[in-house]
Amino acid sequence: MRAISQDVLGGPEVLKEIETERPSPGPTEVLVRVRAAGVNPTDWKHRATGGLLGRPPFVLGWDVSGVVEAVGVGTTLYKPGQEVFGMLRYPHSHGAFAEYVAAPARTFARKPAEIDHVHAAALPLAALTAWQALVDTAETGAGDRVLVHAAAGGVGHLAVQIAKARGAHVIGTASAAKHDFLRGLGADELVDYRSVDFAEVVKDVDVVIDTMGGDYGPRSLRCLRKGGVMVSLVLSNLAEGLDDQARELGVRAESMLVEPDHAAMRAIAALAQAGRLRPEIAAVLPLEQAAKAHALGETGRTTGKIVLTVAE
C-alpha cells in the first residue's frame, strides 16, 4: 500500500510517499481502507521534533474515515463494506496517512450518512479533544459560561458547537475577521484578542478551554468564577506551576491528552448526524501532497481543518 513516511525529523519536505506492507487485522480489530485522513497540529509538531513518538521512521496521522475492508476474530461491531470514522490511539497508534489502517474496532464509530468522508475525517481527534475537555473533564451543562480560546481553530470551532449543544453560553477569542464565522456556529460573545485583553473583559466563566498555552493559562484563571475549571490542552502549563496558582484563586486547572473513546465517538456521530456539529474544511489535498498540507497548516492562518484524501 501507499503511505506517507519520514526517515528524519525536519520540515514538510521530509515527508515522502513510500510503498509498505498492508496491515492485517488482529483479534478484535478491523482493517479500514482509508478514504480521508485529517491533519492536525500534532502531526506537524511530531514531524519536526519527534514529540511523543521519538525518532523516525514513522507514518503520521491519527484521524481516519473509510470503509471496513476486513475484520479480525471476535469482532462483532462492523462488517466489511461499512463506513466508519475514528481516531487511532493517541499518540501510540499513528499511521492514518496511508491507504489502510488496522486498529481496535472500538476505535471507530459508524460514519453518519449525512456527512462525507472528508468531513468525517476532520472530526475525530479535534472533536474528541473538545468533548473530553468540555464533557468529561469540565462537566459542562446548560447555563454554564464557557470561554474557548482560538475559537476558530480546529479544536476551538468544534468546542464552540459542542458547548452550545450542551446548552452553554459560549464566549470565544478570535481575530475580528473570524467573528462572523463563529457567530454562525452559535458563539454568544466574541473577543478580538488583537485589540482587547480578554482577561480584562471576560469574567465569571465556569469553564475555560485553553488551546494556546503560555501566558494564556495564568491570564485565563482570572476569568473563572470560584469553583470554575480551566482545561488546558497544552501539557506544559501544569509543569509551570499553573495548578498552584489555580488553588490560590479557588479554581481548578486540568491538563489533558485526548484518548480513543467509543462512546464519545458515537455521541459525536449523533451530533454530526443531527447537523449540530460540522467541521469547517480549510483545504482538501490528495495523500501525496501531505507535505503541502503540513506547510499550509504551519502558517497558522487556516480556519478549520485540513484533510487528505486517498483515491479509491
Backbone bond lengths (Angstrom), bond angles and torsions (degrees), N, CA, C in turn:
res aa  C-N    CA-C-N  psi(-1)  N-CA   C-N-CA  omega(-1)  CA-C   N-CA-C  phi
1 M - - - 1.453 - - 1.525 109.50 -
2 R 1.349 115.07 161.77 1.448 120.19 174.97 1.530 109.46 -86.12
3 A 1.322 116.15 147.67 1.455 121.97 175.68 1.518 108.17 -153.71
4 I 1.319 115.80 162.20 1.459 121.68 175.73 1.522 107.79 -106.81
5 S 1.317 116.45 119.62 1.460 121.15 -174.78 1.521 109.86 -130.21
6 Q 1.319 115.11 174.89 1.459 121.62 175.02 1.509 108.69 -147.15
7 D 1.335 115.66 146.05 1.464 121.91 179.39 1.520 112.16 -103.54
8 V 1.338 115.78 -18.27 1.467 120.98 -179.22 1.518 108.79 -137.02
9 L 1.329 115.86 162.42 1.449 121.21 173.77 1.529 109.16 -82.45
10 G 1.339 116.09 151.36 1.454 118.04 178.64 1.509 112.64 158.73
11 G 1.330 115.42 -155.98 1.454 121.90 -178.35 1.518 112.20 -77.90
12 P 1.330 117.39 -176.69 1.461 120.82 -178.28 1.521 113.97 -55.85
13 E 1.323 116.37 -27.16 1.465 119.93 -176.81 1.528 113.52 -65.12
14 V 1.346 118.56 -14.65 1.466 119.80 179.80 1.530 111.70 -77.18
15 L 1.322 117.79 -12.01 1.461 121.16 179.98 1.522 110.01 -78.04
16 K 1.326 116.18 126.72 1.458 121.63 -176.43 1.529 110.13 -132.69
17 E 1.318 115.77 146.41 1.466 119.84 173.81 1.524 108.89 -80.65
18 I 1.334 115.56 132.70 1.456 121.01 -179.88 1.529 109.88 -130.43
19 E 1.302 116.07 165.50 1.467 122.99 168.72 1.520 107.31 -105.66
20 T 1.319 116.74 128.52 1.457 120.90 -178.32 1.523 109.63 -141.84
21 E 1.307 116.58 169.20 1.456 120.75 -176.69 1.524 111.15 -70.65
22 R 1.322 116.09 138.02 1.455 120.45 176.80 1.521 109.25 -73.35
23 P 1.341 118.58 133.82 1.467 120.02 -179.58 1.522 111.80 -71.76
24 S 1.310 114.95 161.67 1.462 121.45 175.28 1.522 108.29 -118.27
25 P 1.327 118.28 142.71 1.466 119.63 -179.33 1.518 111.74 -75.40
26 G 1.331 116.41 130.72 1.454 121.08 175.17 1.522 110.06 -86.98
27 P 1.333 117.52 -173.01 1.467 121.01 177.49 1.530 111.29 -54.53
28 T 1.307 116.74 134.31 1.473 126.97 -179.36 1.527 113.09 64.21
29 E 1.324 118.04 14.32 1.463 120.92 178.59 1.524 111.16 -106.88
30 V 1.333 114.80 163.92 1.457 120.78 170.98 1.524 108.71 -125.73
31 L 1.323 115.26 148.89 1.455 121.77 171.39 1.523 107.02 -99.12
32 V 1.325 116.26 123.98 1.460 121.80 -177.00 1.524 109.41 -114.33
33 R 1.328 115.18 127.92 1.463 119.33 170.24 1.520 107.23 -80.29
34 V 1.307 116.53 117.33 1.464 121.73 -173.71 1.525 109.76 -74.43
35 R 1.332 115.12 127.31 1.470 120.52 173.41 1.519 111.25 -102.43
36 A 1.331 115.98 -28.55 1.465 120.33 176.91 1.520 108.99 -156.58
37 A 1.334 115.59 150.06 1.466 121.89 -179.55 1.523 108.72 -135.73
38 G 1.318 116.06 126.46 1.458 120.35 178.68 1.517 111.61 -75.02
39 V 1.320 115.86 148.89 1.469 122.90 177.06 1.522 107.77 -111.01
40 N 1.325 116.65 131.19 1.461 122.49 -176.31 1.526 110.52 -127.78
41 P 1.336 117.78 157.63 1.465 119.28 177.19 1.518 114.14 -52.53
42 T 1.337 117.07 -33.11 1.464 119.09 179.51 1.522 111.71 -61.82
43 D 1.349 117.37 -26.43 1.460 120.31 178.66 1.519 110.99 -66.00
44 W 1.334 116.91 -51.00 1.467 116.53 -178.02 1.521 112.69 -73.79
45 K 1.321 117.71 -24.48 1.464 119.00 174.98 1.531 110.78 -68.73
46 H 1.340 116.69 -41.98 1.469 119.25 177.33 1.529 111.25 -68.94
47 R 1.327 116.98 -36.51 1.468 119.63 177.32 1.517 111.44 -58.77
48 A 1.337 116.23 -39.62 1.464 120.70 -174.68 1.521 113.40 -82.92
49 T 1.339 117.30 -34.92 1.470 119.79 -171.12 1.523 114.61 -119.29
50 G 1.323 117.89 -13.08 1.460 120.63 -173.28 1.511 112.14 86.09
51 G 1.340 116.62 -32.35 1.457 121.80 175.34 1.515 113.72 46.59
52 L 1.308 115.14 -128.15 1.463 121.67 -178.91 1.518 112.62 -80.16
53 L 1.335 117.38 -5.84 1.464 121.11 -177.39 1.525 113.14 -93.85
54 G 1.315 117.46 -18.97 1.461 119.52 -177.45 1.516 111.31 82.41
55 R 1.306 116.14 -144.60 1.460 121.33 -174.65 1.520 111.32 -87.09
56 P 1.353 117.74 145.47 1.465 120.48 174.19 1.531 109.86 -71.91
57 P 1.339 117.52 171.89 1.462 126.28 17.31 1.528 113.10 -83.04
58 F 1.324 116.15 148.48 1.453 121.77 171.14 1.523 109.78 -158.54
59 V 1.323 114.51 159.60 1.464 123.19 174.40 1.519 106.65 -104.94
60 L 1.317 117.18 121.22 1.449 121.35 -177.16 1.529 111.82 -83.25
61 G 1.324 115.44 179.79 1.455 121.50 176.03 1.515 112.50 104.96
62 W 1.333 115.45 129.34 1.473 120.85 178.09 1.528 112.82 -121.56
63 D 1.325 117.59 -22.41 1.472 121.16 -177.19 1.521 111.24 -90.51
64 V 1.329 116.06 129.37 1.464 120.97 -177.19 1.518 110.62 -134.33
65 S 1.328 116.26 137.80 1.461 122.21 161.48 1.510 107.21 -133.87
66 G 1.332 116.13 132.87 1.457 118.36 -176.96 1.514 112.53 -172.44
67 V 1.312 114.44 -158.72 1.466 122.30 -174.76 1.519 109.25 -122.86
68 V 1.317 116.49 133.10 1.465 120.94 178.89 1.530 109.03 -64.47
69 E 1.323 114.95 123.95 1.463 121.41 -179.54 1.527 110.99 -96.53
70 A 1.324 116.25 -38.73 1.467 121.27 -178.70 1.519 108.26 -157.52
71 V 1.329 116.10 159.45 1.465 120.44 179.01 1.518 109.34 -126.25
72 G 1.330 115.80 146.96 1.451 121.24 177.28 1.517 111.23 -83.88
73 V 1.312 115.76 170.37 1.456 121.13 -179.36 1.526 110.36 -61.13
74 G 1.315 115.66 139.52 1.455 120.85 177.49 1.515 114.65 85.66
75 T 1.325 118.08 1.29 1.462 121.61 -178.33 1.517 110.17 -91.37
76 T 1.331 116.52 123.94 1.463 121.44 -178.78 1.524 113.62 -118.39
77 L 1.330 118.12 -13.84 1.462 120.09 -173.42 1.518 113.43 -70.59
78 Y 1.337 117.47 -34.50 1.460 120.05 -172.61 1.519 110.82 -134.22
79 K 1.333 113.75 157.42 1.450 122.16 175.38 1.522 108.53 -123.93
80 P 1.334 117.39 154.69 1.463 119.58 176.62 1.525 111.19 -53.78
81 G 1.328 114.29 138.71 1.456 120.45 -179.75 1.507 114.27 98.57
82 Q 1.338 118.31 -14.65 1.458 120.77 179.98 1.529 110.74 -82.20
83 E 1.325 115.65 145.24 1.461 121.57 -179.88 1.524 110.15 -90.36
84 V 1.327 115.64 132.00 1.461 121.36 -177.78 1.527 109.72 -136.30
85 F 1.328 115.51 163.23 1.462 120.52 172.39 1.517 108.54 -147.69
86 G 1.324 116.33 153.47 1.455 119.08 -178.45 1.508 112.12 177.40
87 M 1.333 114.90 178.87 1.458 122.82 179.61 1.516 109.48 -113.38
88 L 1.324 117.08 124.93 1.450 121.21 173.91 1.521 108.98 -62.52
89 R 1.340 116.77 153.47 1.460 119.75 -175.63 1.522 111.07 -55.98
90 Y 1.338 115.09 122.69 1.456 120.78 -177.59 1.528 110.18 -95.76
91 P 1.332 118.68 133.82 1.460 127.34 -1.92 1.524 113.67 -95.00
92 H 1.324 117.39 1.70 1.466 121.02 -163.78 1.531 113.72 -73.89
93 S 1.320 117.86 -42.63 1.473 119.89 -170.49 1.526 111.31 -103.42
94 H 1.313 115.36 63.27 1.455 121.32 177.34 1.526 109.41 -77.02
95 G 1.329 116.91 177.44 1.460 119.79 175.48 1.506 114.88 128.46
96 A 1.344 118.43 20.88 1.458 121.16 -176.99 1.526 113.38 -75.31
97 F 1.334 117.21 -17.95 1.465 119.03 -179.62 1.525 109.07 -82.64
98 A 1.315 114.51 67.58 1.466 121.78 -175.43 1.524 108.84 -159.54
99 E 1.319 115.64 170.79 1.462 119.29 -179.54 1.522 112.61 -78.36
100 Y 1.346 117.26 -24.16 1.462 121.21 179.44 1.527 109.51 -141.06
101 V 1.328 115.75 148.61 1.457 121.72 169.29 1.519 108.57 -136.26
102 A 1.324 116.16 148.23 1.461 122.21 172.99 1.524 107.38 -117.78
103 A 1.333 116.40 133.22 1.464 120.13 -177.13 1.525 108.79 -158.18
104 P 1.341 117.74 162.41 1.461 120.24 176.52 1.524 111.19 -54.00
105 A 1.315 116.35 140.72 1.464 121.11 -175.86 1.523 111.69 -56.89
106 R 1.328 116.39 -37.41 1.467 118.96 -175.97 1.521 112.97 -77.94
107 T 1.321 117.29 1.25 1.460 121.14 167.54 1.524 110.35 -64.96
108 F 1.324 116.44 -27.61 1.454 121.93 -170.29 1.521 112.16 -109.35
109 A 1.327 113.78 164.06 1.461 122.57 169.25 1.527 106.94 -131.76
110 R 1.321 116.72 163.20 1.461 120.04 175.89 1.527 109.58 -64.09
111 K 1.304 116.11 132.51 1.463 119.80 175.99 1.520 109.09 -74.13
112 P 1.325 118.21 126.42 1.464 119.26 176.61 1.524 110.94 -61.24
113 A 1.304 116.46 138.90 1.462 120.43 178.06 1.524 111.57 -65.02
114 E 1.333 116.12 -21.04 1.466 120.99 -176.45 1.531 113.19 -73.01
115 I 1.333 118.57 -14.22 1.464 120.26 178.28 1.526 109.42 -124.18
116 D 1.331 116.48 149.73 1.458 120.66 -179.84 1.529 109.91 -85.31
117 H 1.338 115.22 177.43 1.468 119.50 -176.74 1.525 112.16 -65.14
118 V 1.324 117.77 -33.56 1.465 120.16 179.78 1.525 110.18 -62.10
119 H 1.330 117.09 -49.50 1.460 119.60 -179.49 1.532 111.43 -68.60
120 A 1.322 116.85 -35.16 1.465 119.55 178.41 1.518 111.07 -65.47
121 A 1.336 117.15 -40.73 1.471 120.59 -179.55 1.514 112.23 -67.95
122 A 1.329 117.31 -22.94 1.459 120.93 179.94 1.518 112.23 -77.65
123 L 1.330 118.33 -13.02 1.455 120.48 -171.18 1.530 116.91 -89.22
124 P 1.335 121.50 -47.77 1.471 119.46 -158.17 1.521 116.88 -53.71
125 L 1.334 119.41 -61.54 1.463 119.71 -173.37 1.530 111.15 -63.48
126 A 1.325 116.61 -47.00 1.462 119.71 -177.01 1.519 111.60 -69.03
127 A 1.334 117.08 -42.58 1.465 119.74 -179.35 1.524 111.44 -69.78
128 L 1.327 117.49 -39.24 1.466 119.82 175.86 1.522 110.96 -63.33
129 T 1.335 117.24 -39.64 1.460 120.48 177.42 1.523 110.15 -59.85
130 A 1.333 116.07 -48.24 1.463 120.18 -179.96 1.526 110.91 -63.83
131 W 1.328 117.38 -43.44 1.469 121.06 -179.58 1.525 111.35 -62.64
132 Q 1.323 116.85 -47.73 1.459 119.89 -176.94 1.527 111.84 -68.33
133 A 1.333 117.09 -29.79 1.462 120.21 175.69 1.522 111.11 -73.37
134 L 1.327 116.42 -49.14 1.461 120.94 -174.59 1.519 113.42 -76.70
135 V 1.321 116.30 -46.20 1.468 120.89 -170.74 1.524 111.39 -90.71
136 D 1.325 117.20 -53.95 1.463 120.22 -174.17 1.529 112.69 -76.39
137 T 1.320 117.16 -40.13 1.467 120.52 -175.08 1.528 111.97 -89.66
138 A 1.327 117.04 -50.46 1.470 120.75 -175.80 1.526 112.93 -91.88
139 E 1.323 117.95 -12.48 1.472 122.33 -179.24 1.526 111.38 51.73
140 T 1.324 115.33 47.74 1.459 121.80 -179.04 1.518 110.66 -63.12
141 G 1.344 115.70 134.76 1.454 120.72 179.90 1.510 112.02 -139.37
142 A 1.316 115.80 -175.34 1.454 122.32 -177.46 1.526 110.86 -58.49
143 G 1.319 115.28 133.73 1.454 121.57 177.69 1.512 115.51 86.41
144 D 1.334 118.77 -10.43 1.459 120.78 177.90 1.531 110.41 -67.60
145 R 1.310 115.34 145.45 1.458 121.80 174.05 1.530 107.64 -97.00
146 V 1.328 115.39 121.38 1.459 121.33 -173.33 1.520 109.61 -121.96
147 L 1.334 116.09 128.06 1.458 122.52 175.15 1.522 108.86 -104.04
148 V 1.329 116.33 122.64 1.466 122.20 179.60 1.521 108.48 -114.28
149 H 1.323 116.32 118.58 1.465 120.61 176.86 1.530 110.37 -83.55
150 A 1.338 115.17 150.51 1.468 121.51 -175.99 1.523 109.11 49.55
151 A 1.327 114.45 53.60 1.460 120.62 -169.95 1.517 113.62 -65.85
152 A 1.331 118.32 -18.29 1.455 120.44 178.53 1.529 112.23 -94.42
153 G 1.334 117.79 0.97 1.457 121.52 -179.53 1.514 112.72 -77.77
154 G 1.324 115.99 -177.85 1.459 120.99 -176.61 1.508 113.26 -57.95
155 V 1.329 117.78 -52.46 1.463 121.64 176.96 1.518 110.06 -75.40
156 G 1.332 116.57 -41.68 1.449 121.09 -172.71 1.515 114.17 -58.81
157 H 1.351 117.75 -47.04 1.467 118.50 -175.09 1.520 111.85 -71.17
158 L 1.332 117.09 -23.11 1.465 119.99 173.99 1.530 110.17 -80.09
159 A 1.335 116.82 -35.78 1.466 120.50 176.63 1.524 110.63 -62.20
160 V 1.324 117.32 -39.30 1.466 120.34 176.99 1.522 110.04 -57.52
161 Q 1.326 116.65 -46.74 1.465 120.63 -176.68 1.525 112.10 -69.15
162 I 1.333 116.90 -40.12 1.466 119.91 179.91 1.523 109.98 -67.40
163 A 1.327 117.36 -42.14 1.464 120.12 178.45 1.527 110.73 -61.83
164 K 1.335 116.94 -41.72 1.461 119.78 177.49 1.523 110.97 -63.62
165 A 1.326 116.64 -39.08 1.462 119.90 178.26 1.519 111.62 -64.16
166 R 1.329 117.04 -24.92 1.463 122.08 177.59 1.527 112.06 -86.14
167 G 1.329 116.87 -1.11 1.458 120.50 178.57 1.507 115.22 88.40
168 A 1.335 117.75 16.63 1.460 121.62 -176.85 1.524 111.78 -85.16
169 H 1.322 115.00 159.99 1.460 124.04 169.64 1.526 105.97 -92.69
170 V 1.334 117.68 119.41 1.461 120.89 -169.33 1.522 111.39 -110.06
171 I 1.333 114.33 128.92 1.460 123.16 174.59 1.525 106.69 -114.37
172 G 1.313 116.91 132.52 1.457 119.78 -178.63 1.507 112.18 -125.35
173 T 1.336 116.67 144.43 1.460 120.75 169.88 1.522 108.36 -100.07
174 A 1.327 115.22 133.10 1.470 121.35 -179.50 1.519 107.51 -169.79
175 S 1.325 116.27 160.99 1.462 119.58 175.03 1.523 108.96 -65.55
176 A 1.320 116.32 154.34 1.463 121.45 -175.62 1.522 112.13 -57.86
177 A 1.323 117.63 -32.40 1.462 121.05 -178.09 1.524 112.57 -64.21
178 K 1.333 117.13 -19.43 1.463 120.77 -177.59 1.527 113.44 -102.24
179 H 1.330 117.13 3.94 1.457 119.97 -175.93 1.524 112.50 -67.12
180 D 1.328 117.92 -41.19 1.465 119.63 179.48 1.527 110.88 -62.59
181 F 1.314 116.26 -41.60 1.471 120.59 176.83 1.523 110.68 -57.29
182 L 1.324 116.84 -45.45 1.460 120.96 -177.05 1.526 112.19 -71.73
183 R 1.323 116.65 -34.27 1.465 118.41 174.27 1.526 110.12 -61.43
184 G 1.328 115.81 -37.03 1.458 120.13 177.83 1.514 112.95 -64.04
185 L 1.333 117.34 -24.02 1.463 121.77 177.30 1.525 111.94 -86.68
186 G 1.348 116.42 -9.73 1.460 119.81 178.07 1.508 115.92 111.41
187 A 1.342 118.31 2.53 1.460 119.77 179.71 1.528 109.89 -59.18
188 D 1.333 116.20 136.06 1.461 121.30 -176.57 1.529 112.75 -88.81
189 E 1.322 117.00 -36.27 1.461 121.92 178.52 1.522 108.31 -137.08
190 L 1.340 115.99 146.76 1.452 120.31 -179.89 1.521 110.07 -134.06
191 V 1.333 115.13 142.21 1.457 122.27 -178.80 1.521 108.52 -123.14
192 D 1.323 116.48 123.83 1.462 121.49 175.68 1.526 108.07 -80.55
193 Y 1.317 116.25 102.19 1.467 120.50 -174.64 1.525 112.32 -64.61
194 R 1.330 116.98 -16.45 1.466 119.76 -178.97 1.524 112.47 -78.56
195 S 1.317 116.36 -23.45 1.464 119.53 -176.44 1.522 114.10 -116.89
196 V 1.335 116.78 -14.35 1.461 121.14 -176.22 1.523 109.46 -134.34
197 D 1.321 116.99 141.31 1.464 121.50 172.54 1.524 107.92 -81.89
198 F 1.324 116.33 109.51 1.463 119.54 -175.93 1.524 111.83 -56.37
199 A 1.333 117.38 -32.74 1.462 120.82 -177.32 1.527 112.29 -67.05
200 E 1.332 116.75 -17.44 1.458 120.46 178.86 1.521 112.42 -90.84
201 V 1.334 117.56 -21.28 1.469 119.78 -173.95 1.522 114.02 -114.31
202 V 1.312 118.04 -15.73 1.464 121.18 179.99 1.529 108.87 -105.63
203 K 1.324 116.85 121.06 1.459 121.53 -176.57 1.531 110.26 -135.10
204 D 1.318 114.44 156.54 1.474 122.93 170.49 1.521 113.26 56.53
205 V 1.332 116.72 42.73 1.462 118.82 173.37 1.523 109.38 -89.45
206 D 1.312 115.22 155.36 1.466 121.24 179.56 1.520 112.01 -87.61
207 V 1.342 115.61 -32.26 1.467 120.74 -173.49 1.523 109.01 -140.36
208 V 1.341 116.11 137.19 1.461 121.78 169.27 1.525 107.91 -120.85
209 I 1.329 116.13 131.47 1.464 121.08 172.06 1.529 106.40 -105.45
210 D 1.332 116.45 109.34 1.465 122.25 -176.08 1.522 109.85 -100.21
211 T 1.315 116.03 106.50 1.461 121.48 176.93 1.519 112.03 -98.12
212 M 1.336 117.50 1.61 1.460 121.14 -169.16 1.526 114.05 -103.67
213 G 1.319 117.61 -41.60 1.452 120.31 -175.62 1.521 111.52 75.89
214 G 1.326 116.90 -162.77 1.455 121.37 -178.89 1.520 111.42 60.31
215 D 1.346 116.64 -137.40 1.456 119.09 -177.31 1.527 113.23 -77.15
216 Y 1.345 117.24 -5.23 1.464 119.32 175.53 1.524 111.12 -62.78
217 G 1.321 117.36 -31.77 1.459 120.60 -178.94 1.519 112.90 -62.02
218 P 1.331 118.74 -63.69 1.463 119.52 -178.94 1.520 112.92 -62.33
219 R 1.323 118.43 -34.31 1.471 120.13 178.04 1.520 110.76 -67.07
220 S 1.321 116.88 -36.53 1.464 120.48 -179.03 1.523 112.07 -68.16
221 L 1.316 117.06 -31.90 1.468 119.68 179.70 1.524 111.22 -58.56
222 R 1.337 116.23 -30.92 1.467 120.46 -179.51 1.523 112.18 -71.69
223 C 1.320 116.82 -14.33 1.474 120.83 -179.45 1.523 112.16 -86.59
224 L 1.330 117.33 -13.74 1.464 120.92 -173.03 1.524 111.91 -84.06
225 R 1.307 115.18 145.36 1.461 120.39 168.34 1.522 108.28 -75.17
226 K 1.327 117.11 165.20 1.468 120.25 175.12 1.520 109.53 -57.89
227 G 1.305 115.81 132.11 1.454 120.62 -179.40 1.511 114.42 87.18
228 G 1.342 116.93 -2.66 1.459 120.21 179.26 1.518 111.68 -74.93
229 V 1.330 115.35 173.47 1.462 119.93 -176.49 1.517 110.54 -136.83
230 M 1.318 115.70 135.95 1.453 121.82 170.04 1.525 108.41 -106.84
231 V 1.318 116.22 128.88 1.459 120.87 176.65 1.521 107.37 -108.28
232 S 1.319 115.66 114.53 1.454 121.12 -179.30 1.519 109.98 -96.07
233 L 1.326 115.13 133.63 1.457 120.66 175.97 1.521 110.62 -97.92
234 V 1.350 115.43 11.81 1.463 122.23 178.69 1.520 107.23 -117.01
235 L 1.313 117.13 108.54 1.460 121.28 -169.34 1.520 113.28 -64.47
236 S 1.325 117.93 -22.79 1.466 119.56 -177.06 1.523 112.24 -68.82
237 N 1.331 117.50 -18.03 1.466 119.54 -175.01 1.529 112.80 -59.27
238 L 1.344 116.93 -48.01 1.460 118.52 -176.77 1.525 111.25 -69.64
239 A 1.322 115.82 -30.03 1.459 118.89 177.81 1.522 111.03 -65.81
240 E 1.329 116.93 -20.31 1.458 120.84 -178.47 1.524 112.20 -95.68
241 G 1.332 117.46 17.96 1.452 120.72 173.87 1.509 115.30 85.54
242 L 1.326 117.58 15.57 1.454 120.19 -177.85 1.526 111.81 -65.75
243 D 1.318 115.72 -32.78 1.465 120.01 179.97 1.523 110.69 -61.59
244 D 1.324 118.13 -41.30 1.465 121.94 178.93 1.531 111.17 -65.32
245 Q 1.328 116.15 -41.46 1.462 119.60 177.90 1.518 111.12 -62.21
246 A 1.321 116.07 -39.54 1.460 120.47 -179.79 1.526 111.01 -62.81
247 R 1.322 116.32 -44.56 1.467 119.50 -179.24 1.531 111.19 -61.62
248 E 1.318 116.62 -38.77 1.460 120.39 179.15 1.525 111.95 -63.29
249 L 1.319 116.84 -29.64 1.456 121.96 -178.83 1.525 112.64 -91.18
250 G 1.323 116.78 -4.32 1.455 119.91 -178.94 1.509 113.88 77.07
251 V 1.340 116.22 26.73 1.456 121.35 177.71 1.526 108.28 -126.01
252 R 1.324 115.52 -177.46 1.461 120.08 -176.04 1.520 109.77 -125.13
253 A 1.316 116.62 139.89 1.462 121.82 175.39 1.524 108.89 -120.53
254 E 1.309 115.97 126.66 1.460 121.71 178.28 1.523 109.13 -123.01
255 S 1.328 115.88 151.73 1.456 121.15 176.56 1.520 108.01 -131.50
256 M 1.329 117.54 135.40 1.461 119.06 -172.22 1.525 112.35 -141.57
257 L 1.323 112.94 153.21 1.454 123.16 167.12 1.519 107.65 -112.09
258 V 1.313 116.49 145.63 1.453 120.80 -179.13 1.526 110.85 -71.74
259 E 1.334 115.89 146.99 1.465 122.51 179.45 1.530 110.31 -128.60
260 P 1.332 117.96 151.49 1.462 119.20 171.54 1.529 109.44 -60.52
261 D 1.319 116.56 144.95 1.465 119.99 -175.11 1.522 108.12 -159.62
262 H 1.323 115.76 103.35 1.467 120.21 -176.33 1.518 111.60 -63.22
263 A 1.338 117.31 -43.20 1.458 120.28 -179.35 1.523 111.26 -63.36
264 A 1.334 117.23 -42.98 1.463 120.14 178.88 1.523 111.11 -66.82
265 M 1.338 117.45 -37.41 1.464 119.50 177.10 1.525 110.70 -62.38
266 R 1.314 117.27 -38.00 1.462 119.46 177.82 1.528 110.77 -67.21
267 A 1.332 117.05 -37.26 1.466 120.19 176.81 1.526 110.66 -65.98
268 I 1.323 116.57 -40.77 1.468 121.21 177.27 1.522 110.24 -63.76
269 A 1.336 116.88 -42.12 1.464 120.85 177.55 1.523 110.99 -60.62
270 A 1.335 116.53 -40.34 1.464 120.41 -179.79 1.527 110.92 -64.67
271 L 1.333 117.42 -41.62 1.464 120.50 177.62 1.530 110.60 -64.09
272 A 1.338 116.49 -42.52 1.463 120.17 178.70 1.528 110.76 -64.17
273 Q 1.315 116.42 -41.49 1.469 121.06 179.26 1.524 111.07 -61.83
274 A 1.328 116.35 -36.81 1.463 121.28 -178.80 1.525 112.82 -82.20
275 G 1.347 117.52 -2.10 1.455 121.06 -178.96 1.506 114.40 78.12
276 R 1.326 117.33 15.71 1.459 121.39 -177.94 1.524 112.62 -98.14
277 L 1.325 116.78 -3.75 1.469 121.31 178.81 1.514 107.51 -145.34
278 R 1.311 115.19 112.38 1.466 120.17 -178.97 1.527 108.93 -139.44
279 P 1.323 116.86 122.66 1.457 118.73 179.33 1.520 111.94 -75.14
280 E 1.309 115.55 143.41 1.458 121.12 171.59 1.522 108.12 -81.78
281 I 1.316 116.77 132.02 1.462 120.93 -178.48 1.526 108.99 -102.15
282 A 1.319 115.91 116.66 1.460 121.21 -179.18 1.522 111.47 -81.81
283 A 1.338 117.51 -36.88 1.460 121.35 -178.30 1.516 109.33 -163.45
284 V 1.324 115.52 148.53 1.466 122.50 175.33 1.522 107.18 -126.02
285 L 1.333 116.13 124.33 1.459 122.07 -178.22 1.519 109.66 -132.31
286 P 1.330 118.57 152.32 1.466 119.91 175.81 1.522 111.75 -70.35
287 L 1.306 116.21 156.94 1.460 122.54 -176.75 1.522 112.15 -50.17
288 E 1.327 116.86 -41.58 1.457 119.87 -175.69 1.527 112.70 -67.49
289 Q 1.322 117.42 -10.88 1.468 120.91 177.12 1.533 112.00 -103.37
290 A 1.323 116.29 31.83 1.463 120.74 179.30 1.521 111.75 -58.14
291 A 1.333 117.80 -37.92 1.464 120.44 179.65 1.529 110.51 -61.84
292 K 1.323 116.59 -40.75 1.467 120.56 177.84 1.523 110.60 -64.72
293 A 1.334 116.68 -39.01 1.469 121.00 178.05 1.522 110.82 -62.37
294 H 1.323 116.89 -42.72 1.469 120.47 178.02 1.523 111.13 -63.42
295 A 1.327 116.52 -44.59 1.462 120.10 -179.70 1.524 110.93 -61.81
296 L 1.329 116.66 -40.36 1.457 121.01 178.42 1.526 110.43 -64.27
297 G 1.320 116.52 -45.01 1.463 120.03 -179.41 1.509 112.49 -62.83
298 E 1.307 116.52 -37.16 1.465 120.48 -176.76 1.525 113.27 -72.22
299 T 1.332 117.96 -10.56 1.463 119.05 175.29 1.522 111.22 -67.93
300 G 1.353 116.92 -23.96 1.451 121.01 -177.72 1.510 113.86 71.81
301 R 1.321 117.28 14.35 1.467 120.62 -175.47 1.524 113.16 -109.55
302 T 1.295 117.54 3.31 1.464 119.50 -178.36 1.523 110.81 -85.42
303 T 1.316 115.24 150.25 1.460 121.91 173.40 1.518 107.63 -109.44
304 G 1.331 117.33 119.57 1.454 120.38 -178.39 1.516 112.29 91.07
305 K 1.328 115.79 -146.39 1.455 121.89 -167.91 1.532 112.92 -116.56
306 I 1.330 114.75 150.81 1.457 123.33 172.18 1.528 107.15 -103.90
307 V 1.336 116.05 137.43 1.462 120.89 -176.21 1.526 109.77 -131.27
308 L 1.332 115.10 138.15 1.464 121.92 172.68 1.529 109.18 -99.68
309 T 1.319 116.49 138.89 1.467 120.21 177.69 1.526 109.62 -111.04
310 V 1.325 114.61 150.08 1.464 121.57 179.74 1.522 107.68 -117.49
311 A 1.317 116.39 124.42 1.458 120.86 -178.21 1.520 110.82 -62.68
312 E 1.337 115.98 145.95 1.469 120.15 178.44 1.523 110.37 -70.35
